[in-house]
Amino acid sequence: MAMGQRMGAGMILSIESSCDDSSISITDIATKKLIYHKKISQELEHSKYGGVVPELASRLHAIALPAILEECKPWFGELKAVAVTNEPGLAVTLIEGVTMAKALSIALNIPILPINHLKGHIYSLFIGKEAQFPLTVLLVSGGHTQVIEVESHEVMNTVATTMDDSYGESFDKVAKMMGLGYPGGPLIEKLAHSGDASRFVFTVPLWQSPLIAFSYSGLKNQVRLSIESSDEEEYPHIASAFQKTATDHLIQKLKKYFKTRKPESFAIVGGASANLYLRTQIETLLAGYKAPLLLAPLEFCADNAAMIGRCAVEEFIRSNFIRHQEMVVNPRCKL
């Protein structure tokens, strides 16, 4: 397809490789429906190290992505563009997806759509349907904790972010301290379910600060000291107290923020948005404002190409294409 033949019926192939999940999707441009989606997780390979090893992740992407792409060949003739996560993320893993996107762009003579990974998480809410803006979003993932005011596809303003560790990252680190494995979020949530949060008292971060910001390094240190001075029988109670305090911190800062701007429609996105305790606490908070809570399906909370594809449809409509020669990765880029 020539570069000028952009509009009309067709599909977008999207690639996600920002961290340790290899994923490719096919999205119909006209209907925004997800036609194909596959993700290969690297959790087992990284679990023995207690976290993601970038070089290992890159090597595994080099194996998994071509294997998934092989299944997508029946749609090659209908592709109008290839979309790929190019920011933010691990540089060595982003390169794997970008390299594949460049190759497809050249081989199929189609343009590239560079996609911001964080923007993709917001569109995980709207896979297969129209987007609903304006919207206030709490993004909680392994590397990010921020509140974003989404006015439109083009206007997204971050109004609060973390000063150090993220919500999801703190769960991973506490799980590693306890020797539970990786990813830590689901493991801590499961362990906390059988614990008594009142058995340990941790100070809520920044609870006296007027700042609308997040911080988890101090809480993480409090938990570390408790783990070091406790037997494993106490771990469920520590996990429960940690989960409660980490979430209380989010709730407290959201309350402060809502004093400046009352929520009309609110969403949680990112891998940590799958935490049911967090969802329940946010729902309770929003009930006081009679604001609806939007959530992505659990299968699309963590990194995936389906959300990249849904975001890519919006970029396609706006003709935000680049040629393969212009494609670069921005690992530290923000929204």
VODREN-936890 format. One line per field, with one value per residue: residue number from 1; residue in three letters; y, z negated, x negated of N, C-alpha, C in turn. Coordinates in steps of 0.001 Angstrom, whole numbers, m for minus. Atoms other than C-alpha are relative to their C-alpha. Layout:
N
resi <- [NUM  ...]
resn <- [ALA  ...]
n_Y <- [Y  ...]
n_Z <- [Z  ...]
n_X <- [X  ...]
ca_Y <- [Y  ...]
ca_Z <- [Z  ...]
ca_X <- [X  ...]
c_Y <- [Y  ...]
c_Z <- [Z  ...]
c_X <- [X  ...]
END
This chain:
335
resi <- [1  2  3  4  5  6  7  8  9  10  11  12  13  14  15  16  17  18  19  20  21  22  23  24  25  26  27  28  29  30  31  32  33  34  35  36  37  38  39  40  41  42  43  44  45  46  47  48  49  50  51  52  53  54  55  56  57  58  59  60  61  62  63  64  65  66  67  68  69  70  71  72  73  74  75  76  77  78  79  80  81  82  83  84  85  86  87  88  89  90  91  92  93  94  95  96  97  98  99  100  101  102  103  104  105  106  107  108  109  110  111  112  113  114  115  116  117  118  119  120  121  122  123  124  125  126  127  128  129  130  131  132  133  134  135  136  137  138  139  140  141  142  143  144  145  146  147  148  149  150  151  152  153  154  155  156  157  158  159  160  161  162  163  164  165  166  167  168  169  170  171  172  173  174  175  176  177  178  179  180  181  182  183  184  185  186  187  188  189  190  191  192  193  194  195  196  197  198  199  200  201  202  203  204  205  206  207  208  209  210  211  212  213  214  215  216  217  218  219  220  221  222  223  224  225  226  227  228  229  230  231  232  233  234  235  236  237  238  239  240  241  242  243  244  245  246  247  248  249  250  251  252  253  254  255  256  257  258  259  260  261  262  263  264  265  266  267  268  269  270  271  272  273  274  275  276  277  278  279  280  281  282  283  284  285  286  287  288  289  290  291  292  293  294  295  296  297  298  299  300  301  302  303  304  305  306  307  308  309  310  311  312  313  314  315  316  317  318  319  320  321  322  323  324  325  326  327  328  329  330  331  332  333  334  335]
resn <- [MET  ALA  MET  GLY  GLN  ARG  MET  GLY  ALA  GLY  MET  ILE  LEU  SER  ILE  GLU  SER  SER  CYS  ASP  ASP  SER  SER  ILE  SER  ILE  THR  ASP  ILE  ALA  THR  LYS  LYS  LEU  ILE  TYR  HIS  LYS  LYS  ILE  SER  GLN  GLU  LEU  GLU  HIS  SER  LYS  TYR  GLY  GLY  VAL  VAL  PRO  GLU  LEU  ALA  SER  ARG  LEU  HIS  ALA  ILE  ALA  LEU  PRO  ALA  ILE  LEU  GLU  GLU  CYS  LYS  PRO  TRP  PHE  GLY  GLU  LEU  LYS  ALA  VAL  ALA  VAL  THR  ASN  GLU  PRO  GLY  LEU  ALA  VAL  THR  LEU  ILE  GLU  GLY  VAL  THR  MET  ALA  LYS  ALA  LEU  SER  ILE  ALA  LEU  ASN  ILE  PRO  ILE  LEU  PRO  ILE  ASN  HIS  LEU  LYS  GLY  HIS  ILE  TYR  SER  LEU  PHE  ILE  GLY  LYS  GLU  ALA  GLN  PHE  PRO  LEU  THR  VAL  LEU  LEU  VAL  SER  GLY  GLY  HIS  THR  GLN  VAL  ILE  GLU  VAL  GLU  SER  HIS  GLU  VAL  MET  ASN  THR  VAL  ALA  THR  THR  MET  ASP  ASP  SER  TYR  GLY  GLU  SER  PHE  ASP  LYS  VAL  ALA  LYS  MET  MET  GLY  LEU  GLY  TYR  PRO  GLY  GLY  PRO  LEU  ILE  GLU  LYS  LEU  ALA  HIS  SER  GLY  ASP  ALA  SER  ARG  PHE  VAL  PHE  THR  VAL  PRO  LEU  TRP  GLN  SER  PRO  LEU  ILE  ALA  PHE  SER  TYR  SER  GLY  LEU  LYS  ASN  GLN  VAL  ARG  LEU  SER  ILE  GLU  SER  SER  ASP  GLU  GLU  GLU  TYR  PRO  HIS  ILE  ALA  SER  ALA  PHE  GLN  LYS  THR  ALA  THR  ASP  HIS  LEU  ILE  GLN  LYS  LEU  LYS  LYS  TYR  PHE  LYS  THR  ARG  LYS  PRO  GLU  SER  PHE  ALA  ILE  VAL  GLY  GLY  ALA  SER  ALA  ASN  LEU  TYR  LEU  ARG  THR  GLN  ILE  GLU  THR  LEU  LEU  ALA  GLY  TYR  LYS  ALA  PRO  LEU  LEU  LEU  ALA  PRO  LEU  GLU  PHE  CYS  ALA  ASP  ASN  ALA  ALA  MET  ILE  GLY  ARG  CYS  ALA  VAL  GLU  GLU  PHE  ILE  ARG  SER  ASN  PHE  ILE  ARG  HIS  GLN  GLU  MET  VAL  VAL  ASN  PRO  ARG  CYS  LYS  LEU]
n_Y <- [m1198  m1227  m829  m915  735  155  167  1083  1214  632  405  m411  976  m715  761  m479  677  m1003  618  1455  671  m80  0  m543  m1  m518  m784  m537  m1456  m563  399  m14  1326  790  1148  1031  m448  1048  m473  1030  m552  486  4  1149  m172  m1069  232  468  m1147  m927  m1196  81  m173  m586  720  1248  m358  m304  1258  741  m695  351  1324  39  m882  617  1138  m538  m650  1046  243  m1190  m119  m67  m1366  m938  m710  m991  m961  m1367  m575  791  m826  613  m762  m484  m749  272  1416  415  m290  1203  738  m850  145  1223  m286  m1035  633  769  m945  m557  1039  144  m1212  93  1160  m144  m1373  m673  m914  389  m841  146  m102  m143  1128  m472  m363  1274  488  m721  561  1353  m155  m187  995  411  m971  m1409  m574  m921  m1066  m38  1111  m33  1345  407  1000  717  1128  347  m1105  m1323  m332  m1377  m399  m670  m594  242  m844  543  804  m850  m756  836  m695  688  m946  556  1153  483  m638  1059  1269  m5  905  1373  335  279  1360  914  m27  657  1433  473  56  1178  1178  558  131  m1108  m1359  m20  m525  1036  824  m749  m89  1306  209  m954  432  828  m706  m986  m1257  m715  566  m863  m1379  m746  m1396  m341  m971  m1385  m229  m1372  m901  m539  377  1046  807  1329  454  1335  463  63  1127  1207  193  437  1406  773  168  950  1324  449  291  874  1344  96  108  m1355  m614  m399  m1207  m1090  m261  m642  m1358  m742  m278  m1002  m1298  m468  m445  m1164  m1140  m419  m544  m1289  m1016  m224  m866  m1355  m462  m195  m1296  m999  344  1102  977  277  1343  374  1325  525  802  505  1352  49  m247  1295  254  m124  m849  m1370  m301  m168  m1251  m1105  m22  m588  m1433  m650  26  m1274  m1031  543  54  1379  507  768  967  854  1428  469  510  m1112  m928  22  m377  823  m680  m406  m1412  m765  m41  m911  m1347  m196  m391  m1452  m607  217  m937  m1328  87  m240  1021  m329  1002  856  m675  m974  717  90  379  m994  819  m770  m961  45  m274]
n_Z <- [0  m67  1197  m115  155  1444  589  m517  805  139  1340  530  804  1094  710  1340  585  862  1172  m67  m687  m1466  m398  m1311  m228  m1250  332  m1136  91  m82  1126  1213  616  89  m883  442  1079  695  880  619  1218  387  1462  550  m228  853  1396  782  308  818  m773  m1421  m447  m1335  m1093  m177  m606  m1412  m718  m69  m996  m1328  m311  75  m944  m1330  69  m25  m1294  m979  26  m513  m1452  m789  m33  m545  m1153  420  912  m458  779  1118  1195  933  1180  m95  1216  627  251  7  m1326  m750  m404  m974  m1285  m661  m675  m1020  m1122  m751  m663  m1144  m1032  m599  m753  m1263  m775  m433  m487  804  966  1408  1011  1302  1066  1385  788  1038  m706  m323  1181  80  m1010  376  434  m1132  m1044  m669  117  m65  1213  726  656  905  938  917  m1  896  m663  961  m650  618  5  1  799  m303  m269  m1292  m469  m1439  m592  m1331  m450  m113  1234  1196  938  1244  1104  1187  m335  1130  234  19  m457  m385  755  m427  273  1431  212  m502  891  1261  m306  m101  1375  641  m766  m607  m1441  m872  476  1412  293  305  1115  1229  167  454  1365  873  200  1206  1087  819  m201  1267  744  m246  m281  m808  m211  m1361  m558  m273  522  499  m1057  m853  m1377  m650  m618  594  386  602  483  1459  386  m339  1039  1205  m202  39  1398  610  m535  583  1429  166  m571  m1209  361  68  m1325  m466  709  m547  m1350  128  491  m1088  m1055  517  122  m1354  m618  773  m518  m1234  327  671  m971  m900  726  m96  m1383  m285  559  m1026  m1196  301  m1091  m666  m528  500  m451  434  m1057  329  545  1400  87  186  1435  388  1201  m490  m696  995  724  m916  m188  1219  m50  m1054  332  643  m1031  m1002  m1253  m457  m98  m1217  155  m1150  314  679  m959  m664  992  m149  m1334  m1085  m1293  m306  389  m940  m1235  136  m52  m1364  m867  135  m679  m1438  m434  m31  m937  715  m492  m263  m803  829  243  1084  1200  1088  1290  1069  1188  1191  m338  800  m774]
n_X <- [m842  774  m124  m1129  m1262  m31  m1315  m810  m19  1296  381  1303  717  662  1036  326  1161  628  621  202  m1101  41  m1408  m369  m1447  m549  m1193  m727  m1  m1347  m853  827  m70  1223  m141  952  887  737  1066  833  598  1322  13  724  1435  532  m379  1150  856  m768  m328  334  1384  m207  660  m732  m1283  247  239  m1259  m820  522  m538  m1463  m683  m129  m927  m1365  m203  m281  m1443  m691  203  m1238  m539  983  m533  m992  615  211  1094  517  185  943  403  1379  288  1289  234  1398  549  377  m1206  m698  682  m456  m1268  211  709  m991  m899  728  91  m1329  m270  733  m448  m1392  m154  m1020  614  97  m639  660  m1002  434  m499  m915  m1222  m613  m716  m1273  m893  m425  m1389  m905  246  m1229  m1098  384  571  m875  745  1156  131  1136  577  1075  836  834  652  1269  954  m629  m1173  m303  m1371  11  m1245  m115  m1026  m246  1134  1183  273  86  876  331  m157  669  836  782  1289  1021  m566  m1411  m879  254  1396  144  m502  1030  1166  m369  m63  1387  521  m574  379  m1211  126  m391  m276  m353  m1333  m994  457  m262  m1452  m472  491  m680  m1383  m68  655  m707  722  170  1144  1148  m408  957  m376  m408  946  m385  m1342  m91  446  m1064  270  m785  1054  91  1339  m75  1302  m26  m849  760  1014  m718  m353  1253  396  m941  310  1264  m176  m1163  8  m812  m1405  m534  7  m1341  m417  812  m504  m1300  219  653  m975  m938  670  321  m1247  m450  776  m666  m1317  167  410  m1128  m940  550  m159  m1418  m400  292  m777  m903  m13  m1270  191  1320  442  1288  611  1325  22  m435  m1444  m649  m83  m1406  m92  71  m1249  m1064  222  m299  m1453  m574  302  m764  m1429  m313  m101  m914  750  189  1362  265  1084  256  m108  1210  986  668  567  1453  472  m549  m48  m1382  m156  822  m766  m1156  564  504  m1118  m150  1143  m218  m1041  618  1130  1254  921  1394  688  853  1279  m192  m423  979  m564  174  m289  m339  m1045  m1218  m1216]
ca_Y <- [0  3420  5955  8150  5434  5958  6055  3581  106  m1777  m2926  m1969  m4437  m3331  m4457  m4136  m4928  m2187  m4613  m8375  m9118  m9914  m8996  m8370  m7429  m6720  m3961  m3030  688  1353  m573  m354  m4054  m6342  m8936  m10800  m10605  m12723  m12148  m14291  m13598  m13936  m14129  m17616  m16736  m13592  m14975  m16655  m13233  m11473  m8946  m8203  m8671  m6323  m8272  m11538  m9850  m8586  m12054  m13568  m10892  m11790  m15325  m14665  m11739  m13484  m16546  m14442  m12494  m15744  m16145  m12672  m13292  m13899  m10216  m8716  m7776  m5714  m3732  42  721  m885  577  14  1115  3326  5087  4759  1422  m563  575  m2907  m4315  m1344  m1789  m5321  m4132  m1061  m3146  m5458  m2485  m981  m4276  m4594  m984  m1609  m5056  m4099  m463  865  3731  3443  4792  5388  4885  6108  3111  5158  6558  2982  2081  4773  3245  m180  1154  1483  m1624  m2326  831  4606  6581  8642  11890  13995  11545  11535  8574  6940  5094  2452  107  m1450  1753  4543  6087  9233  11060  12253  14663  13441  16160  14560  12341  15267  16883  14747  16501  14747  16466  14141  11605  9614  11136  7781  4237  3492  1691  m1454  m1356  m1275  m4473  m6166  m5089  m6205  m9586  m9892  m9120  m11964  m14310  m14730  m14346  m12140  m10453  m9394  m7643  m10703  m12590  m9854  m9434  m13168  m13311  m10225  m11871  m14219  m11562  m9119  m5567  m4372  m6569  m4112  m329  1516  5282  6517  8324  12125  12084  15517  16979  19320  17988  16064  13520  9932  8279  4644  4460  5223  2703  112  658  316  m3002  m4177  m3607  m5529  m8438  m8613  m8746  m11202  m14889  m16048  m16761  m12992  m12365  m12449  m9761  m7651  m8026  m7032  m3987  m2956  m3267  m1250  1508  1712  2060  4465  6721  6778  7423  10250  12072  11561  13139  16158  16349  16027  19181  21053  19220  17062  13804  13356  10210  8292  5340  3131  1692  m169  m3572  m2748  m1762  m5495  m5355  m5999  m4326  m1130  m1298  m1661  1269  3530  2541  3459  6833  7631  6699  9901  11892  9779  9361  6212  4055  2824  m281  m2214  m5946  m7843  m9411  m5949  m4334  m5419  m4530  m5731  m4920  m4625  m1306  m135  m1019  875  3969  3487  3806  7352  8156  6700  8825  11891  10744  10823  8625  8540  6751  3960  6200  8574  5892  6155  4868  7173  4907  7698  9646  10541  11128]
ca_Z <- [0  913  m1864  m481  m759  m4439  m5024  m4375  m5724  m6999  m10051  m12249  m13570  m16978  m18894  m22632  m24139  m26717  m29493  m29902  m27920  m24209  m22577  m19117  m18137  m15046  m15374  m12869  m12128  m11275  m14141  m16687  m17359  m18430  m15693  m17069  m20251  m21774  m24661  m25837  m29426  m30690  m34361  m34958  m33465  m35604  m38802  m39892  m39909  m41819  m39030  m35349  m33920  m30879  m28782  m29358  m28497  m25237  m24216  m25007  m22949  m20009  m20203  m21103  m18843  m15545  m16699  m17336  m14113  m12147  m13226  m11893  m8266  m7083  m7813  m6174  m3014  m5029  m7100  m6702  m9361  m12008  m15516  m18180  m21720  m21528  m24912  m27882  m28951  m28969  m26106  m25176  m25032  m23253  m20516  m19825  m19021  m17123  m14994  m14030  m13240  m10969  m9131  m8589  m7443  m4765  m3716  m3470  m2472  m5291  m7730  m11417  m14344  m17435  m20630  m24168  m26489  m29201  m26720  m25666  m29239  m29165  m25987  m27651  m28938  m25419  m23516  m20965  m21713  m21600  m24099  m26768  m27690  m29786  m32396  m35498  m35483  m38211  m36456  m38690  m37125  m37905  m37074  m37312  m39773  m38543  m38290  m34779  m33665  m30217  m28362  m24924  m22915  m22406  m25863  m28798  m31834  m34679  m37911  m40439  m40267  m42499  m44030  m44099  m43929  m42330  m43868  m41797  m42195  m45982  m45875  m43767  m46158  m49284  m47656  m46872  m50519  m51559  m48935  m47239  m43633  m40721  m39840  m43410  m43140  m42907  m45434  m48069  m47442  m47902  m51046  m52507  m52154  m55035  m57191  m59855  m58900  m62505  m63642  m62133  m61994  m59211  m58770  m55724  m53467  m53260  m55482  m56932  m53650  m51623  m48447  m46055  m45239  m46031  m47743  m48644  m49555  m53239  m53536  m51813  m54448  m57296  m55845  m55402  m59086  m60097  m57824  m59217  m62810  m62200  m61521  m58265  m60145  m60416  m56689  m55912  m58552  m57234  m53687  m54780  m56704  m53796  m51214  m53411  m54068  m50430  m49341  m52161  m50812  m47380  m48881  m51104  m48222  m45950  m48626  m48641  m44877  m44758  m46895  m43919  m41229  m41932  m39956  m37396  m35777  m37169  m35986  m37235  m34651  m34651  m35917  m39582  m38766  m38898  m42695  m44055  m47411  m45591  m43382  m46414  m48253  m45190  m44639  m48259  m47831  m44594  m46046  m48088  m44886  m42927  m40268  m38120  m38135  m34783  m34736  m31956  m31721  m33914  m30885  m29589  m32848  m32423  m29380  m26146  m22444  m22413  m24266  m21947  m18967  m20334  m20883  m17431  m15821  m17202  m15921  m12515  m12233  m12901  m10367  m12964  m10854  m10645  m8280  m9529  m9220  m11830  m14394  m17728  m21278  m24274  m27341  m29903  m28157  m30164  m29085]
ca_X <- [0  m1357  m1958  805  3484  4209  7937  10719  11388  8414  6533  3601  1044  m277  m3369  m4046  m7467  m8058  m8974  m8551  m5388  m5614  m2327  m856  2689  4770  7399  10094  9868  13516  15135  12267  12836  10024  9572  6558  4534  1820  m555  m3447  m4483  m8041  m7047  m8446  m11826  m12201  m10673  m13914  m15597  m12817  m12279  m12772  m16277  m16330  m18849  m16993  m13699  m15181  m16379  m12989  m11206  m13449  m12054  m8411  m7534  m8391  m6445  m3333  m3796  m3691  m51  781  m207  3390  4154  1054  2953  5452  2962  2945  287  m1903  m1816  m4451  m5203  m8268  m8026  m8457  m9966  m13188  m15393  m16608  m13066  m11490  m14093  m12862  m9348  m10510  m12887  m10028  m7774  m10419  m10840  m7087  m6851  m9464  m8226  m4531  m5075  m2887  m3529  m4380  m2363  m4560  m2533  m3159  m2773  m1031  1471  2089  3059  5740  7170  7329  10651  12038  10987  13706  15706  15699  13614  15380  13655  13174  11955  9777  7380  5312  2487  911  m1599  m4949  m6779  m4215  m1788  m107  3192  4004  6704  7738  9591  9269  6952  4595  4858  3718  2252  453  1492  m169  m2971  m5296  m8410  m10223  m8822  m5472  m2498  m3039  m6814  m6473  m4398  m7081  m9839  m7970  m7301  m11007  m11875  m9606  m11038  m7664  m8780  m7732  m5422  m4818  m1465  804  m1349  m1113  2615  3188  1045  2731  6132  5316  3648  4784  3802  4151  1225  m1279  m1028  m2825  m2833  m961  m3466  m3217  m158  m990  m2208  18  m1569  647  m2029  m2949  m5917  m6552  m10252  m9633  m6805  m8962  m11671  m9147  m8027  m11620  m12372  m9226  m10132  m13655  m12357  m9502  m8982  m7412  m4170  m3778  m4153  m396  177  m2695  m1383  2116  881  m1353  1423  3777  1236  119  3732  4640  1892  3540  6967  5727  4045  7046  9250  6936  7060  10851  11066  9618  11557  14585  14495  17268  15893  12914  10843  8013  5623  2315  1256  1900  5489  6241  5821  9321  8624  7621  10708  12973  11411  11638  15266  16055  14342  16161  19542  19393  19098  21590  18910  18739  15601  14296  12122  10444  11184  8721  7054  6124  4927  1300  m828  767  881  4686  4526  1739  3923  6928  4801  3292  6740  6979  3483  4380  7520  5363  2730  m41  m2313  m6079  m8434  m10675  m13755  m12268  m11427  m13271  m12764  m12330  m12676  m12315  m9588  m6484  m2908]
c_Y <- [1236  849  912  m667  m316  m350  m1135  m1210  m623  m294  539  m1170  771  m919  649  m816  919  m579  m1504  m769  221  m105  662  m87  491  698  529  1508  566  m293  74  m1349  m698  m1279  m1158  587  m1195  632  m1186  641  m630  m177  m1143  178  1037  m253  m409  1134  1043  1283  m157  262  491  m791  m1328  273  264  m1271  m790  646  m415  m1376  37  844  m587  m1174  475  593  m1012  m260  1152  127  33  1406  999  833  1092  1092  1353  675  m1023  965  m720  920  427  828  m202  m1500  m293  159  m1268  m819  817  m183  m1236  245  997  m575  m809  927  611  m1008  m176  1213  m55  m1113  177  1392  710  892  m558  1011  m215  261  113  m1088  432  429  m1267  m548  695  m590  m1469  9  m91  m962  m465  970  1422  467  998  991  1196  m1082  228  m1427  m140  m1120  m625  m1242  m291  1149  1378  68  1468  207  866  543  m135  819  m534  m866  820  665  m918  624  m801  1006  m502  m1217  m424  718  m1020  m1294  173  m976  m1452  m457  m343  m1397  m1021  m91  m660  m1512  m588  m114  m1253  m1289  m660  m224  1226  m508  14  434  m1056  m856  685  88  m1310  m256  889  m437  m818  674  969  1298  739  m505  824  1387  710  1417  244  1068  1372  381  1406  1029  518  m382  m1044  m781  m1325  m352  m1343  m503  m131  m1163  m1309  m296  m447  m1490  m874  m274  m1000  m1421  m565  m397  m959  m1376  m28  m114  1369  649  367  1296  1216  378  748  1454  869  380  1088  1388  587  558  1207  1266  534  697  1385  1114  275  896  1453  567  310  1297  1107  m254  m1242  m976  m195  m1392  m382  m1415  m372  m864  m419  m1357  m114  286  m1295  m355  264  860  1469  400  285  1329  1213  123  653  1507  714  36  1310  1141  m385  m10  m1457  m368  m840  m888  m784  m1450  m490  m459  1113  1034  86  375  m945  819  458  1467  902  152  951  1456  329  404  1521  738  m119  1007  1401  52  313  m1082  514  m1098  m759  675  949  m663  m105  m465  1086  m682  775  1033  m172  323  1457]
c_Z <- [0  m1231  65  m225  m1471  m550  652  m911  m35  m1454  m366  m783  m1043  m785  m1342  m563  m967  m1219  223  593  1495  509  1357  140  1403  m365  1263  m171  m78  m1245  m1350  m730  38  802  m457  m1122  m646  m821  m578  m1176  m276  m1518  m588  127  m933  m1487  m863  m407  m848  704  1428  236  1443  1153  292  683  1494  822  170  978  1415  456  131  1065  1412  22  39  1375  1088  89  630  1514  809  129  670  1155  m353  m894  659  m739  m1024  m1156  m966  m1190  165  m1215  m1012  m223  m76  1415  815  425  988  1390  755  771  1127  1225  868  764  1233  1152  711  857  1374  883  576  552  m684  m1030  m1424  m870  m1332  m1122  m1370  m836  m1036  611  389  m1170  m141  983  m256  m469  1163  1151  581  m102  42  m1342  m621  m780  m201  m1072  m893  m163  m1072  705  m1029  678  m711  m86  m152  m991  249  228  1251  305  1526  545  1374  368  28  m1309  m1211  m935  m1273  m1137  m1304  425  m1217  m81  11  559  398  m876  355  m308  m1463  m341  442  m962  m1344  208  87  m1376  m720  738  698  1499  729  997  m1398  m316  m344  m1207  m1340  m261  m532  m1438  m984  m337  m1280  m1206  m725  65  m1306  m802  177  376  732  221  1461  538  231  m609  m568  1068  814  1467  505  854  m749  m325  m703  m559  m1522  m509  259  m1074  m1308  86  m81  m1439  m716  466  m667  m1466  m271  583  1223  m302  m35  1373  510  m653  505  1387  m47  m440  1072  1077  m432  m28  1368  681  m724  478  1282  m294  m620  996  1027  m660  67  1402  323  m615  1021  1273  m288  1172  582  618  m294  450  m660  1136  m429  m676  m1413  m155  m131  m1475  m490  m1247  414  676  m990  m731  882  227  m1194  m9  997  m287  m636  987  1102  1387  410  67  1257  m233  1294  m394  m590  972  706  m984  146  1433  1061  1282  368  m329  928  1328  m69  42  1424  972  m34  705  1520  554  162  905  m664  344  m2  902  m875  m325  m1202  m1350  m1021  m1265  m1021  m1329  m1234  237  m924  899  458]
c_X <- [m869  264  1218  1348  227  1379  771  m79  m1380  m295  m1374  m587  m794  m920  m293  m1161  m723  m678  m155  1174  m131  1420  196  1520  316  1309  645  157  1415  835  m702  25  m1355  195  m876  m837  m684  m1125  m743  m724  m1359  m117  m826  m1510  m613  238  m1188  m937  727  377  m473  m1483  66  m613  684  1332  m160  m184  1293  977  m410  479  1527  690  103  970  1448  311  358  1499  796  m55  1297  585  m946  559  987  m587  m205  m1154  m472  m266  m930  m254  m1450  m415  1114  m154  m1484  m554  m247  1211  841  m591  471  1293  m157  m700  964  931  m657  m54  1339  356  m649  584  1402  305  1174  m693  13  734  m727  1004  m660  682  1043  1339  756  796  1355  1008  337  1449  982  m258  1335  1155  m544  m562  970  m851  931  78  m1210  m515  m1065  m752  m921  m565  m1315  m972  598  1155  279  1492  m28  1392  32  1161  416  m1197  m1284  m398  100  m1028  m209  20  m610  m796  m799  m1341  m1132  577  1467  776  m303  m1408  m204  511  m1048  m1185  295  73  m1406  m632  480  m353  1161  m116  492  1053  603  1408  1027  m384  250  1500  574  m408  740  1416  165  m643  906  m793  m266  m1202  m1276  512  m1129  518  347  m949  631  1346  177  m378  1178  m184  991  m992  m70  m1457  127  m1329  m25  822  m726  m1056  639  316  m1244  m430  913  m275  m1250  137  1152  m251  923  1489  685  159  1396  481  m776  518  1331  m140  m652  1001  975  m645  m321  1237  574  m700  628  1327  m120  m353  1097  1051  m460  215  1461  544  m232  795  834  46  1404  m14  m1446  m342  m1311  m524  m1403  86  534  1486  779  154  1426  188  m23  1308  1131  m129  308  1506  696  m217  900  1496  435  152  991  m643  m195  m1475  m108  m1208  m174  264  m1323  m1079  m777  m561  m1525  m370  559  67  1406  214  m817  749  1181  m458  m458  1106  178  m1138  151  1005  m572  m1235  m1337  m1033  m1441  m575  m981  m1333  85  270  m1125  712  m329  317  441  1089  1205  1184  9]
END
